[in-house]
Amino acid sequence: MELNEEYQPGNIVYVMYRNPHTQDVAQIQQAAVVEHPEEEGELALFLYDTYYPLNDQVAIFSSEAEANEAYEFYFGDADQENLYG
């Protein structure tokens, strides 16, 4: 199943996001699944006022708990300061 088939516009998901300026900093961020404004029929992640491709290059989780568990596995204890709301 392709990612575009798993998600619908309006879904709220959680992604592991690396700071583009400081690559050793990762955070869990909430993102919205939206229709891509430039690619008809494609979905995108809307995060920080930017559209990102919805593909397998992004760690996408359906719940904050699932994202926190993966974060802790890969980066150690999840720090509440680094998590979205």
N, C-alpha and C positions, 0 to 999 in steps of 0.2 A: 504494500500500500504506500503510495506517495504521500509526502507530508501535506500537500494541498488537499488530499482526500481526508486526512485526519482532522483538519481544523476548518472552522467556518468563520467568516467575518464576524467580528464582535466577541470572539473568544478572548478571554484574558488568560495569558500564560506567564510563566516565569522563566527567565533565561539567565544563564551564567554569562556575565558581561565583563570583559577585560577593559580596563581603562586604556584607551589608545595612546596616552602619553606616559603611562607607567604600567608596563606590561606585567609586572609582578603583583598587580592589584586586581583582584577579581571580586565581583559583587553579584548578588542575586537581584535582578530587577524585574519589575512587572512590565509586561508589554501587551499590546493589543494586536490581534490578528485582523488585518484589514485587506481590502482589495488594493492591489498595487496600482498606484495612480498612473503609471507609465506603461505597464505591461498588462494588457487586457486579458482577463481570465486567470491571472496569477495572484496569489496571495503574498502578503508581506508582513513583517513585524514592524510595528510602529513603536519606536523607543527613542526617547530624547529628541522628539520632533524630527526624527529621521526615519526613512523607510529602509529596512534591511531585508534581504532575500529570505524567504522561508525555505530553508534547505537543511540538509544534514550536517552542515558546517557549524550550526548553532546548537548549543545544548538547550533544548526546550523541555519544560516540565509543565504538567497540567495543574500542579498544586505547589504552593509555597513549601509545604512540608517535604514533598518529594525533592524539590530543588535544594532545600537545606540539607537533606540527607546526602545528596550527591556532593554538595559543597564540602560537607564535613569529611566525606570519604577522600576527596581529592586535595583539600586544603587544610584539614584539621578542623577545630571547633569553629562553628559559624559564629561570628561576632555580630551582635545585634546592630551595631553601628553601620555594618556593611549591608544590611538587608533593607529592602524596600518596605516602607510603612508597616 
